[in-house]
Amino acid sequence: MPPKTTEIIWAYGHKNLQATHPTTLMITKDPHLSTTGNCIIAVAADKTITDLHPDFKNTLHQPNTKLTILLEADNTTEKIQASGSPNLQLTHPTDLVIRKSHFICNRTLAIQADKASNNLSRELVKKLTNPQQKIKITLTTTTSQNPTTT
């Protein structure tokens, strides 16, 4: 059976959502959000890192894995490109974080992202300030093989 390469997460917006963090974006299972959580883009997620399929996590651990994150709220979409890493821990029970940097902790899903929460379209962010707004988060991995030389 080929490794599972796509995961779908459903979550909601929140009235305190700001999406102003310059280096990260986060999705959480927690339904509450204070005004200090400026990297959070969605709450009350139906799954997080520990809920992802083992094959999906194994693919993220491959050295040449790229992760595409597609955010969809009504007719507004946003695409983020990031990288996996053999060093990902993928063990946090409530949060998943996508980072522009190379920093890795147990909440890190991907690194070297091309966007953080402050780079998201303000149209999408406005929709996500509505607690009734459902957001579909599609995670898709692709792994490229480096040519080997002999």
DSSP file (Angstrom, degrees, kcal/mol; ACC not computed):
  #  RESIDUE AA STRUCTURE BP1 BP2  ACC     N-H-->O    O-->H-N    N-H-->O    O-->H-N    TCO  KAPPA ALPHA  PHI   PSI    X-CA   Y-CA   Z-CA
    1    1 A M              0   0    0      0, 0.0     3,-0.1     0, 0.0     0, 0.0   0.000 360.0 360.0 360.0 128.8    0.0    0.0    0.0
    2    2 A P        -     0   0    0      0, 0.0    53,-0.1     0, 0.0     3,-0.1  -0.345 360.0 -89.3 -68.0 152.1    1.5    3.4   -0.9
    3    3 A P        -     0   0    0      0, 0.0     2,-0.4     0, 0.0    53,-0.0  -0.274  44.0-105.2 -60.6 144.7    2.0    5.9    1.9
    4    4 A K        +     0   0    0      1,-0.1    55,-0.2    -3,-0.1     3,-0.1  -0.583  40.5 178.3 -69.8 126.9   -0.9    8.2    2.7
    5    5 A T        +     0   0    0     -2,-0.4   136,-2.7     1,-0.1     2,-0.4   0.416  54.9  60.8-115.5  -0.3    0.1   11.6    1.3
    6    6 A T  E     +A  140   0A   0    134,-0.2     2,-0.4     2,-0.0   134,-0.2  -0.993  51.4 178.8-133.0 137.3   -3.0   13.7    2.1
    7    7 A E  E     -A  139   0A   0    132,-2.4   132,-3.2    -2,-0.4     2,-0.5  -0.985  13.5-153.1-129.5 143.1   -4.7   14.6    5.4
    8    8 A I  E     -A  138   0A   0     -2,-0.4     2,-0.4   130,-0.2   130,-0.2  -0.976  10.2-172.3-119.3 131.1   -7.7   16.8    5.8
    9    9 A I  E     -A  137   0A   0    128,-2.8   128,-3.1    -2,-0.5     2,-0.4  -0.967   8.8-154.7-120.0 136.0   -8.3   18.8    9.0
   10   10 A W  E     +A  136   0A   0     -2,-0.4    36,-2.4   126,-0.2    37,-0.3  -0.931  27.4 151.4-109.3 136.0  -11.5   20.7    9.7
   11   11 A A  E     -A  135   0A   0    124,-2.1   124,-2.8    -2,-0.4     2,-0.3  -0.828  31.3-117.9-148.4-175.5  -11.4   23.6   12.1
   12   12 A Y  E     -AB 134  43A   0     31,-2.9    31,-3.0    -2,-0.2   122,-0.2  -0.883  19.0-113.9-131.9 160.3  -13.2   27.0   12.9
   13   13 A G        -     0   0    0    120,-1.9     2,-0.3   117,-0.6   116,-0.2  -0.194  28.3-147.1 -77.8-179.5  -12.4   30.6   13.0
   14   14 A H    >   -     0   0    0    114,-2.5     3,-1.7    27,-0.1   116,-0.1  -0.986  21.8-123.1-153.9 145.4  -12.5   32.7   16.2
   15   15 A K  T 3  S+     0   0    0     -2,-0.3   114,-0.1     1,-0.3    -1,-0.1   0.770 112.2  51.8 -62.6 -26.0  -13.4   36.3   17.1
   16   16 A N  T 3  S+     0   0    0     17,-0.1    -1,-0.3    -3,-0.0     2,-0.1   0.402  78.7 129.4 -90.9   3.6  -10.0   36.9   18.6
   17   17 A L    <   +     0   0    0     -3,-1.7    21,-0.1   111,-0.2    24,-0.1  -0.371  21.9 163.0 -63.5 131.2   -8.1   35.7   15.6
   18   18 A Q        -     0   0    0     22,-0.4    -1,-0.2    19,-0.4    20,-0.1   0.706  23.0-159.9-117.3 -38.6   -5.4   38.2   14.4
   19   19 A A        +     0   0    0     21,-0.5    20,-0.2    18,-0.3   101,-0.2   0.948  47.4 129.1  51.6  57.3   -3.0   36.2   12.1
   20   20 A T        +     0   0    0     18,-1.8    19,-0.2    20,-0.1    -1,-0.1   0.341  22.9 123.7-120.4   3.5   -0.2   38.8   12.5
   21   21 A H        -     0   0    0     17,-1.6    97,-2.2     3,-0.1    98,-0.3  -0.487  50.9-149.8 -71.8 134.9    2.7   36.6   13.5
   22   22 A P  S    S+     0   0    0      0, 0.0    -1,-0.1     0, 0.0    94,-0.1   0.607  86.3  26.3 -83.4 -11.0    5.7   37.1   11.1
   23   23 A T  S    S+     0   0    0      1,-0.1    77,-2.8    77,-0.1    78,-0.5   0.553 115.2  36.4-129.8  -9.6    7.3   33.6   11.3
   24   24 A T  E     -F   99   0B   0     75,-0.2    93,-2.3    76,-0.1     2,-0.3  -0.922  46.3-160.7-139.5 164.3    4.6   31.0   12.2
   25   25 A L  E     -F   98   0B   0     73,-1.9    73,-2.8    -2,-0.3     2,-0.4  -0.977  19.0-163.6-141.4 146.0    1.0   29.9   11.8
   26   26 A M  E     -Fg  97  40B   0     13,-2.2    15,-3.0    -2,-0.3    16,-0.9  -0.962  15.2-162.7-135.3 145.1   -0.7   27.5   14.1
   27   27 A I  E     -Fg  96  42B   0     69,-2.3    69,-2.2    -2,-0.4     2,-0.3  -0.978  22.4-170.7-120.7 137.4   -3.9   25.4   14.1
   28   28 A T  E     -F   95   0B   0     14,-2.0    17,-2.2    -2,-0.4    67,-0.2  -0.940  35.4-142.2-133.3 152.2   -5.1   24.1   17.5
   29   29 A K  S    S+     0   0    0     65,-2.5    66,-0.1    -2,-0.3    -1,-0.1   0.700  77.1 105.4 -76.0 -22.7   -7.7   21.7   18.9
   30   30 A D        -     0   0    0     64,-0.4    14,-1.7     1,-0.2    15,-0.2  -0.366  64.0-152.2 -61.0 132.0   -8.4   24.2   21.7
   31   31 A P  S    S+     0   0    0      0, 0.0     2,-0.3     0, 0.0    -1,-0.2   0.609  72.7  76.4 -82.0 -10.0  -11.7   26.0   21.1
   32   32 A H        -     0   0    0    -18,-0.1     2,-0.4   -16,-0.0    12,-0.1  -0.734  56.1-175.3-105.2 150.9  -10.5   29.1   22.9
   33   33 A L        -     0   0    0     -2,-0.3   -17,-0.1    10,-0.1     2,-0.1  -0.958  10.5-152.9-146.4 122.9   -8.2   31.8   21.8
   34   34 A S    >   -     0   0    0     -2,-0.4     3,-0.9     1,-0.1   -18,-0.0  -0.345  36.2-104.6 -84.0 174.3   -6.9   34.8   23.7
   35   35 A T  T 3  S+     0   0    0      1,-0.2    -1,-0.1    -2,-0.1     3,-0.1   0.532 116.4  65.1 -77.9  -4.5   -5.8   38.0   22.0
   36   36 A T  T 3  S+     0   0    0      1,-0.2     2,-1.9     2,-0.0    -1,-0.2   0.609  75.6  88.8 -91.5 -11.8   -2.1   37.1   22.5
   37   37 A G    X   +     0   0    0     -3,-0.9     3,-1.1     1,-0.2   -19,-0.4  -0.449  48.2 157.5 -83.6  67.3   -2.2   34.1   20.2
   38   38 A N  T 3   +     0   0    0     -2,-1.9   -18,-1.8     1,-0.2   -17,-1.6   0.504  65.8  56.2 -77.7  -2.8   -1.4   36.1   17.1
   39   39 A C  T 3  S+     0   0    0    -19,-0.2   -13,-2.2   -20,-0.2    -1,-0.2   0.608  81.9 105.6 -96.9 -13.6   -0.1   33.1   15.1
   40   40 A I  E <   +g   26   0B   0     -3,-1.1   -21,-0.5   -15,-0.2   -22,-0.4  -0.480  36.5 171.1 -74.3 131.1   -3.3   31.0   15.4
   41   41 A I  E     +     0   0B   0    -15,-3.0     2,-0.3     1,-0.3   -14,-0.2   0.513  66.0  20.2-114.3 -11.1   -5.4   30.8   12.3
   42   42 A A  E     -g   27   0B   0    -16,-0.9   -14,-2.0   -29,-0.1    -1,-0.3  -0.978  60.8-165.3-159.7 146.1   -7.9   28.1   13.3
   43   43 A V  B     +B   12   0A   0    -31,-3.0   -31,-2.9    -2,-0.3   -14,-0.2  -0.735  65.9  38.3-125.2 173.2   -9.3   26.6   16.5
   44   44 A A  S    S-     0   0    0    -14,-1.7   -15,-0.3    -2,-0.2    -1,-0.2   0.847  74.8-175.4  53.9  39.6  -11.4   23.5   17.5
   45   45 A A        -     0   0    0    -17,-2.2   -34,-0.2   -15,-0.2    -1,-0.2  -0.347  30.0-135.7 -65.6 145.5   -9.6   21.4   14.9
   46   46 A D  S    S+     0   0    0    -36,-2.4     2,-0.3     1,-0.1    -1,-0.1   0.603  85.5  10.8 -80.8 -10.3  -10.8   17.9   14.5
   47   47 A K        -     0   0    0    -37,-0.3     2,-0.2    47,-0.1    -1,-0.1  -0.984  61.9-174.7-157.8 162.7   -7.3   16.5   14.5
   48   48 A T    >>  -     0   0    0     -2,-0.3     3,-1.6    45,-0.1     4,-0.7  -0.671  55.7 -56.2-141.3-164.2   -3.7   17.6   15.1
   49   49 A I  G >4 S+     0   0    0     46,-0.5     3,-1.3     1,-0.3    47,-0.1   0.865 130.2  50.8 -52.7 -46.3   -0.2   16.1   14.8
   50   50 A T  G 34 S+     0   0    0     42,-1.0    -1,-0.3     1,-0.3    44,-0.0   0.711 108.2  55.1 -68.9 -17.7   -0.8   13.1   17.0
   51   51 A D  G <4 S+     0   0    0     -3,-1.6    -1,-0.3     2,-0.1    -2,-0.2   0.543  82.1 110.9 -90.6  -8.3   -3.9   12.2   15.0
   52   52 A L  S << S-     0   0    0     -3,-1.3   -45,-0.1    -4,-0.7     5,-0.0  -0.375  82.4 -94.2 -69.5 146.4   -2.2   12.2   11.6
   53   53 A H     >  -     0   0    0      1,-0.1     4,-2.2    -2,-0.1     3,-0.5  -0.296  30.0-123.7 -59.6 138.6   -1.9    8.8    9.8
   54   54 A P  H  > S+     0   0    0      0, 0.0     4,-2.6     0, 0.0     5,-0.2   0.855 111.9  54.0 -55.2 -37.2    1.5    7.1   10.6
   55   55 A D  H  > S+     0   0    0      2,-0.2     4,-2.0     1,-0.2     5,-0.1   0.888 107.6  50.7 -64.8 -37.3    2.2    6.8    6.8
   56   56 A F  H  > S+     0   0    0     -3,-0.5     4,-2.1     2,-0.2    -1,-0.2   0.936 111.9  47.0 -63.9 -46.1    1.7   10.6    6.4
   57   57 A K  H  X S+     0   0    0     -4,-2.2     4,-1.3     1,-0.2    -2,-0.2   0.892 109.7  53.9 -63.5 -39.8    4.1   11.3    9.3
   58   58 A N  H  < S+     0   0    0     -4,-2.6     4,-0.4    -5,-0.2     3,-0.3   0.899 107.8  50.6 -61.4 -39.7    6.6    8.9    7.9
   59   59 A T  H >< S+     0   0    0     -4,-2.0     3,-1.6   -55,-0.2    -1,-0.2   0.907 105.7  55.5 -64.6 -41.4    6.5   10.7    4.6
   60   60 A L  H 3< S+     0   0    0     -4,-2.1    25,-1.4     1,-0.3    -1,-0.2   0.792 102.2  59.2 -60.7 -27.1    7.0   14.1    6.5
   61   61 A H  T 3< S+     0   0    0     -4,-1.3    -1,-0.3    -3,-0.3    -2,-0.2   0.589  80.5 106.9 -78.4 -10.3   10.2   12.6    8.0
   62   62 A Q  S X  S-     0   0    0     -3,-1.6     3,-1.5    -4,-0.4    22,-0.2  -0.462  78.1-125.0 -70.6 142.3   11.7   12.0    4.5
   63   63 A P  T 3  S+     0   0    0      0, 0.0    -1,-0.1     0, 0.0    -3,-0.0   0.754 105.2  41.6 -63.0 -26.3   14.6   14.4    3.8
   64   64 A N  T 3  S+     0   0    0     80,-0.1    80,-1.5    19,-0.1     2,-0.3   0.063  82.7 134.2-110.7  26.0   13.1   15.7    0.5
   65   65 A T  E <   -C  143   0A   0     -3,-1.5    19,-2.5    78,-0.2     2,-0.4  -0.594  35.4-164.0 -82.3 133.7    9.5   16.0    1.5
   66   66 A K  E     -CD 142  83A   0     76,-3.3    76,-2.3    -2,-0.3     2,-0.5  -0.908   6.9-151.5-110.3 143.6    7.6   19.1    0.5
   67   67 A L  E     -CD 141  82A   0     15,-2.7    15,-2.5    -2,-0.4     2,-0.5  -0.969   3.5-160.4-119.2 127.7    4.2   19.9    2.2
   68   68 A T  E     -CD 140  81A   0     72,-2.9    72,-2.4    -2,-0.5     2,-0.6  -0.935   6.7-163.0-104.7 126.8    1.5   21.9    0.6
   69   69 A I  E     -CD 139  80A   0     11,-2.9    11,-2.4    -2,-0.5     2,-0.6  -0.952   3.9-167.4-110.4 118.3   -1.1   23.4    3.0
   70   70 A L  E     -CD 138  79A   0     68,-2.6    68,-2.6    -2,-0.6     2,-0.5  -0.937   2.0-163.4-110.1 119.6   -4.3   24.4    1.3
   71   71 A L  E     -CD 137  78A   0      7,-3.1     7,-2.0    -2,-0.6     2,-0.4  -0.883   9.4-176.5-102.2 129.2   -6.6   26.6    3.4
   72   72 A E  E     +CD 136  77A   0     64,-2.2    64,-2.7    -2,-0.5     2,-0.4  -0.982  14.4 166.9-132.5 123.2  -10.3   26.9    2.2
   73   73 A A  E >  S- D   0  76A   0      3,-2.6     3,-2.2    -2,-0.4     2,-0.2  -0.940  72.9 -50.9-133.5 110.6  -13.0   29.0    3.8
   74   74 A D  T 3  S-     0   0    0     -2,-0.4    59,-0.0    60,-0.4     0, 0.0  -0.459 122.6 -22.8  55.6-123.1  -16.1   29.3    1.6
   75   75 A N  T 3  S+     0   0    0     -2,-0.2     2,-0.5    -3,-0.1    -1,-0.3   0.242 117.5  99.9-100.3  13.6  -14.7   30.5   -1.8
   76   76 A T  E <   +D   73   0A   0     -3,-2.2    -3,-2.6    47,-0.1     2,-0.3  -0.875  50.0 179.1-103.2 128.0  -11.4   31.9   -0.4
   77   77 A T  E     -D   72   0A   0     -2,-0.5     2,-0.3    -5,-0.2    -5,-0.2  -0.916  13.1-172.4-128.4 155.1   -8.3   29.8   -0.6
   78   78 A E  E     -D   71   0A   0     -7,-2.0    -7,-3.1    -2,-0.3     2,-0.4  -0.990  10.4-152.9-145.0 135.8   -4.7   30.2    0.3
   79   79 A K  E     -D   70   0A   0     -2,-0.3     2,-0.4    -9,-0.2    -9,-0.2  -0.926   9.3-172.5-114.8 136.6   -1.8   27.9   -0.5
   80   80 A I  E     -D   69   0A   0    -11,-2.4   -11,-2.9    -2,-0.4     2,-0.4  -0.984   9.5-153.1-126.4 136.5    1.4   27.5    1.7
   81   81 A Q  E     +D   68   0A   0     -2,-0.4    33,-2.2   -13,-0.2    34,-0.3  -0.918  27.0 153.1-110.0 136.2    4.5   25.6    0.7
   82   82 A A  E     -D   67   0A   0    -15,-2.5   -15,-2.7    -2,-0.4     2,-0.3  -0.855  33.5-111.5-148.0-178.5    6.8   24.1    3.4
   83   83 A S  E     -DE  66 111A   0     28,-3.2    28,-2.7   -17,-0.3   -17,-0.2  -0.918  13.7-139.1-124.9 148.7    9.2   21.3    4.0
   84   84 A G        -     0   0    0    -19,-2.5   -23,-0.2    -2,-0.3    26,-0.1  -0.248  21.2-157.4 -84.7-175.2    9.3   18.2    6.1
   85   85 A S    >   -     0   0    0    -25,-1.4     3,-1.5    -2,-0.1   -23,-0.1  -0.945  30.7-125.3-164.3 143.5   12.4   17.0    8.0
   86   86 A P  T 3  S+     0   0    0      0, 0.0   -25,-0.1     0, 0.0   -24,-0.1   0.712 111.3  62.0 -61.7 -18.3   13.8   13.8    9.5
   87   87 A N  T 3  S+     0   0    0     -3,-0.0   -26,-0.1     2,-0.0     2,-0.0   0.470  72.2 123.3 -89.1  -2.4   14.0   15.8   12.8
   88   88 A L    <   -     0   0    0     -3,-1.5    18,-0.1   -28,-0.2    21,-0.1  -0.359  44.1-164.8 -61.7 136.6   10.3   16.4   13.2
   89   89 A Q        -     0   0    0     16,-0.6    17,-0.2    19,-0.2    -1,-0.1   0.843   7.6-169.9 -90.4 -39.6    9.0   15.1   16.5
   90   90 A L        +     0   0    0     18,-0.6    17,-0.1    15,-0.4    16,-0.1   0.883  45.1 118.1  53.5  49.2    5.2   15.3   15.6
   91   91 A T        +     0   0    0     15,-1.0    16,-0.2    14,-0.1    15,-0.1   0.413  24.7 121.8-126.0   1.2    4.0   14.6   19.1
   92   92 A H        -     0   0    0     14,-1.9   -42,-1.0     3,-0.2   -43,-0.2  -0.513  49.4-150.5 -74.8 132.8    2.0   17.6   20.4
   93   93 A P  S    S+     0   0    0      0, 0.0    -1,-0.1     0, 0.0   -45,-0.1   0.671  86.1  18.9 -78.5 -16.2   -1.5   16.5   21.4
   94   94 A T  S    S+     0   0    0      1,-0.1   -65,-2.5   -66,-0.1   -64,-0.4   0.637 112.8  54.4-127.2 -19.0   -3.3   19.8   20.6
   95   95 A D  E     -F   28   0B   0    -67,-0.2   -46,-0.5   -66,-0.1     2,-0.4  -0.849  44.7-168.1-124.5 153.1   -1.3   22.1   18.2
   96   96 A L  E     -F   27   0B   0    -69,-2.2   -69,-2.3    -2,-0.3     2,-0.4  -0.982  15.4-165.2-137.1 134.3    0.4   22.0   14.9
   97   97 A V  E     -Fh  26 108B   0     10,-2.9    12,-3.4    -2,-0.4    13,-1.2  -0.944  11.7-158.8-124.2 134.7    2.7   24.8   13.8
   98   98 A I  E     -Fh  25 110B   0    -73,-2.8   -73,-1.9    -2,-0.4     2,-0.3  -0.955  23.0-163.1-109.2 129.3    4.1   25.6   10.4
   99   99 A R  E     -F   24   0B   0     11,-2.3    14,-2.6    -2,-0.5   -75,-0.2  -0.880  31.5-151.7-121.0 144.7    7.3   27.7   10.6
  100  100 A K  S    S+     0   0    0    -77,-2.8   -76,-0.1    -2,-0.3    -1,-0.1   0.760  87.3  64.6 -74.2 -27.4    9.2   29.9    8.2
  101  101 A S  S    S-     0   0    0    -78,-0.5    11,-2.3    11,-0.1    12,-0.3  -0.041  94.4-110.3 -85.1-172.1   12.4   29.0   10.1
  102  102 A H  S    S+     0   0    0      9,-0.2     9,-0.1    10,-0.1    -1,-0.1   0.310  72.0 130.3 -99.1   3.6   14.2   25.7   10.7
  103  103 A F        -     0   0    0      1,-0.0     2,-0.4     0, 0.0    -4,-0.1  -0.354  38.3-167.5 -65.2 136.5   13.2   25.6   14.4
  104  104 A I        +     0   0    0     -2,-0.1     2,-0.2     7,-0.0    -2,-0.0  -0.993  19.0 149.7-130.2 131.2   11.7   22.3   15.4
  105  105 A C    >   -     0   0    0     -2,-0.4     3,-1.5   -13,-0.0   -16,-0.6  -0.791  65.3 -79.4-138.7-174.2    9.8   21.3   18.6
  106  106 A N  T 3  S+     0   0    0      1,-0.3   -14,-1.9    -2,-0.2   -15,-1.0   0.658 128.8  53.9 -68.7 -13.0    7.0   18.8   19.3
  107  107 A R  T 3  S+     0   0    0    -16,-0.2   -10,-2.9   -17,-0.1     2,-0.4   0.555  82.4 111.5 -91.6  -9.7    4.4   21.2   17.8
  108  108 A T  E <   +h   97   0B   0     -3,-1.5   -18,-0.6   -12,-0.2   -19,-0.2  -0.516  33.1 170.1 -76.0 122.8    6.2   21.7   14.5
  109  109 A L  E    S-     0   0B   0    -12,-3.4     2,-0.3    -2,-0.4   -11,-0.2   0.784  70.1  -4.0 -93.1 -38.0    4.5   20.1   11.5
  110  110 A A  E     -h   98   0B   0    -13,-1.2   -11,-2.3   -26,-0.1    -1,-0.4  -0.986  60.6-151.2-155.9 158.8    6.7   21.7    8.8
  111  111 A I  B     +E   83   0A   0    -28,-2.7   -28,-3.2    -2,-0.3    -9,-0.2  -0.724  69.8  40.8-126.0 174.4    9.6   24.2    8.4
  112  112 A Q  S    S+     0   0    0    -11,-2.3   -12,-0.3    -2,-0.2    -1,-0.2   0.836  74.5 178.1  55.1  38.2   10.9   26.6    5.7
  113  113 A A        -     0   0    0    -14,-2.6   -31,-0.2   -12,-0.3    -1,-0.2  -0.349  34.8-138.4 -70.3 151.4    7.3   27.7    4.9
  114  114 A D  S    S+     0   0    0    -33,-2.2     2,-0.3     1,-0.1    -1,-0.1   0.502  85.8  35.8 -87.9  -4.0    6.8   30.4    2.3
  115  115 A K        -     0   0    0    -34,-0.3     2,-0.2   -92,-0.1    -1,-0.1  -0.994  59.5-165.9-145.7 151.2    4.1   32.1    4.4
  116  116 A A    >   -     0   0    0     -2,-0.3     3,-1.5   -92,-0.1     4,-0.4  -0.626  52.3 -82.6-117.9-176.0    3.3   32.8    8.1
  117  117 A S  G >  S+     0   0    0    -93,-2.3     3,-1.1     1,-0.3   -92,-0.1   0.848 128.1  57.3 -62.1 -33.0    0.0   34.0    9.5
  118  118 A N  G 3  S+     0   0    0    -97,-2.2    -1,-0.3   -94,-0.3   -98,-0.1   0.630 100.9  59.2 -74.1 -10.4    0.7   37.6    8.7
  119  119 A N  G <  S+     0   0    0     -3,-1.5    -1,-0.2   -98,-0.3    -2,-0.2   0.528  80.6 109.0 -91.7  -7.4    1.2   36.7    5.0
  120  120 A L  S <  S-     0   0    0     -3,-1.1   -42,-0.1    -4,-0.4    -3,-0.0  -0.355  85.2 -91.5 -68.7 149.9   -2.3   35.3    4.6
  121  121 A S     >  -     0   0    0      1,-0.2     4,-2.3   -44,-0.1     3,-0.3  -0.344  27.3-132.6 -60.7 139.1   -4.8   37.3    2.6
  122  122 A R  H  > S+     0   0    0      1,-0.2     4,-2.4     2,-0.2    -1,-0.2   0.756 106.7  63.4 -67.1 -22.7   -6.8   39.7    4.8
  123  123 A E  H  > S+     0   0    0      2,-0.2     4,-1.7     1,-0.2    -1,-0.2   0.930 107.1  42.5 -63.7 -45.2   -9.9   38.4    3.0
  124  124 A L  H  > S+     0   0    0     -3,-0.3     4,-2.2     2,-0.2    -2,-0.2   0.934 113.7  51.5 -66.0 -45.6   -9.3   35.0    4.4
  125  125 A V  H  X S+     0   0    0     -4,-2.3     4,-0.6     1,-0.2    -2,-0.2   0.900 107.1  53.8 -59.4 -41.8   -8.3   36.4    7.9
  126  126 A K  H >< S+     0   0    0     -4,-2.4     3,-1.1     1,-0.2    -1,-0.2   0.920 109.1  48.3 -59.6 -43.7  -11.6   38.4    8.0
  127  127 A K  H >< S+     0   0    0     -4,-1.7     3,-1.6     1,-0.2     6,-0.2   0.887 107.1  57.4 -61.6 -37.9  -13.6   35.3    7.3
  128  128 A L  H 3< S+     0   0    0     -4,-2.2  -114,-2.5     1,-0.3    -1,-0.2   0.523  89.5  71.8 -77.2  -3.7  -11.7   33.4   10.0
  129  129 A T  T << S+     0   0    0     -3,-1.1    -1,-0.3    -4,-0.6    -2,-0.2   0.498  80.2  90.3 -83.3  -3.1  -12.7   36.0   12.7
  130  130 A N  S X  S-     0   0    0     -3,-1.6     3,-1.9    -4,-0.2  -117,-0.6  -0.844  71.9-151.0 -91.8 117.0  -16.2   34.5   12.4
  131  131 A P  T 3  S+     0   0    0      0, 0.0    -1,-0.1     0, 0.0  -118,-0.1   0.717  96.6  56.3 -62.0 -19.6  -16.5   31.7   15.0
  132  132 A Q  T 3  S+     0   0    0   -120,-0.1     2,-0.5     2,-0.1    -4,-0.1   0.581  81.4 109.9 -85.6 -10.3  -19.1   30.0   12.7
  133  133 A Q    <   -     0   0    0     -3,-1.9  -120,-1.9    -6,-0.2     2,-0.3  -0.532  58.6-151.9 -73.2 119.0  -16.7   29.9    9.8
  134  134 A K  E     -A   12   0A   0     -2,-0.5     2,-0.4  -122,-0.2   -60,-0.4  -0.717   9.4-159.7 -88.2 140.6  -15.5   26.4    9.0
  135  135 A I  E     -A   11   0A   0   -124,-2.8  -124,-2.1    -2,-0.3     2,-0.5  -0.982   8.1-148.9-125.0 133.1  -12.1   26.0    7.4
  136  136 A K  E     -AC  10  72A   0    -64,-2.7   -64,-2.2    -2,-0.4     2,-0.6  -0.885  12.0-166.2 -99.5 126.3  -10.8   23.0    5.5
  137  137 A I  E     -AC   9  71A   0   -128,-3.1  -128,-2.8    -2,-0.5     2,-0.6  -0.951   2.8-167.7-116.9 112.0   -7.1   22.4    5.8
  138  138 A T  E     -AC   8  70A   0    -68,-2.6   -68,-2.6    -2,-0.6     2,-0.5  -0.894   1.7-164.2-105.4 122.6   -5.7   20.0    3.2
  139  139 A L  E     +AC   7  69A   0   -132,-3.2  -132,-2.4    -2,-0.6     2,-0.4  -0.921  10.9 179.1-106.7 122.0   -2.1   18.8    3.8
  140  140 A T  E     -AC   6  68A   0    -72,-2.4   -72,-2.9    -2,-0.5     2,-0.3  -0.985  10.5-157.1-129.2 125.6   -0.5   17.1    0.9
  141  141 A T  E     - C   0  67A   0   -136,-2.7     2,-0.4    -2,-0.4   -74,-0.2  -0.746   8.8-176.5-100.1 147.6    3.1   15.7    0.8
  142  142 A T  E     - C   0  66A   0    -76,-2.3   -76,-3.3    -2,-0.3     2,-0.5  -0.991   9.7-157.8-137.1 136.8    5.3   15.2   -2.2
  143  143 A T  E     - C   0  65A   0     -2,-0.4     2,-0.3   -78,-0.2   -78,-0.2  -0.963   3.7-159.0-119.4 124.7    8.7   13.6   -2.0
  144  144 A S        -     0   0    0    -80,-1.5     2,-0.5    -2,-0.5   -80,-0.1  -0.771  16.1-130.7 -99.1 147.3   11.4   14.1   -4.6
  145  145 A Q        -     0   0    0     -2,-0.3     3,-0.0     3,-0.0    -2,-0.0  -0.841  15.4-133.8 -97.1 128.6   14.2   11.7   -5.0
  146  146 A N        -     0   0    0     -2,-0.5     2,-0.1     1,-0.1   -82,-0.0  -0.652  29.9-112.8 -75.2 132.7   17.7   13.2   -5.2
  147  147 A P        -     0   0    0      0, 0.0     2,-0.3     0, 0.0    -1,-0.1  -0.445  31.5-136.9 -65.2 139.2   19.7   11.6   -8.1
  148  148 A T        -     0   0    0     -2,-0.1     2,-0.4     2,-0.0    -3,-0.0  -0.745  10.5-147.7 -97.9 146.1   22.5    9.5   -6.8
  149  149 A T              0   0    0     -2,-0.3     0, 0.0     1,-0.1     0, 0.0  -0.895 360.0 360.0-112.6 143.9   26.0    9.6   -8.3
  150  150 A T              0   0    0     -2,-0.4    -1,-0.1     0, 0.0    -2,-0.0   0.391 360.0 360.0-116.1 360.0   28.3    6.7   -8.4
